[in-house]
Amino acid sequence: MSKTIAIIGAGPGVGLAIARRFGNEGFNVALLGRSTEKLKKLVSDLQNDGITAAAFTADVIDREGLAASLQNVISHFGSIDVVEYGPTPAMESLKTVLATDVDAASFQFAFNVLGAITAVQTVLPGMQARKDGAILFTTAVSAQYPLNITASFGIAAGAQLNYARLLHNNLKAENIYVGIVSIAAMVATDDEAGKLAAANFPPGLPVITADQVADQHWTMYTDREKCEAIVGDAEAILSFPGFDK
């Protein structure tokens, strides 16, 4: 029986690349996101590659809805063997530290942490019963290193990183792997979100492909050893002019 990966926050960049990487290894793919039409296009792309895929509408801010969608994935495919949590917040939600008020911080915490906890709590009982599974996170390097330009996000991303570390330490004895990949670069995509990101960040940043992020996830999943990895060039990001202003 094929295993299933559920990708939360699936889009045409990193989410699709992870779907292809695992799908090409024989996984069924469940794509979860807010836009049914966009998900249908991604599912069609995967099916054209010979990958079994299905779409499930979910908004990570709606925690009850997210849990219900994940249960629908389980009903459809029989199990969730790997869950990847990597939704990307809208550019307009990113605030510098002095512009971060309670509402901005609360949104990012709900988006990055409470949604992640909801996903984990939904899929974890099945993994524990099988004594097998994996929980993957995709975030940005501001989880490790504060960047003022994305301060509101980084506050929550740091909490998510801490959560992933704790899960890794507590679940490895049950043969459940937990890993988190932090992106220290612009991810090159041709979609609308990628173009918007490029327009909002200064030129000259290091650039990686979505496939590089996906390959890192697959390596960590198969090795099942280290909890954390950074893809890109953290030193270049940290030293980039304007990111500390």
Secondary structure as UniProt FT lines:
FT   STRAND          4..8
FT   TURN            12..13
FT   HELIX           14..23
FT   TURN            24..26
FT   STRAND          28..33
FT   HELIX           36..48
FT   TURN            49..50
FT   STRAND          53..57
FT   TURN            60..61
FT   HELIX           63..77
FT   STRAND          82..85
FT   HELIX           91..93
FT   HELIX           97..99
FT   HELIX           102..109
FT   HELIX           110..114
FT   HELIX           115..130
FT   STRAND          133..140
FT   HELIX           141..143
FT   HELIX           148..150
FT   HELIX           151..171
FT   HELIX           172..174
FT   STRAND          176..184
FT   STRAND          186..188
FT   HELIX           192..200
FT   TURN            203..204
FT   STRAND          207..209
FT   HELIX           210..223
FT   STRAND          228..232
FT   HELIX           234..238
FT   TURN            241..244
//
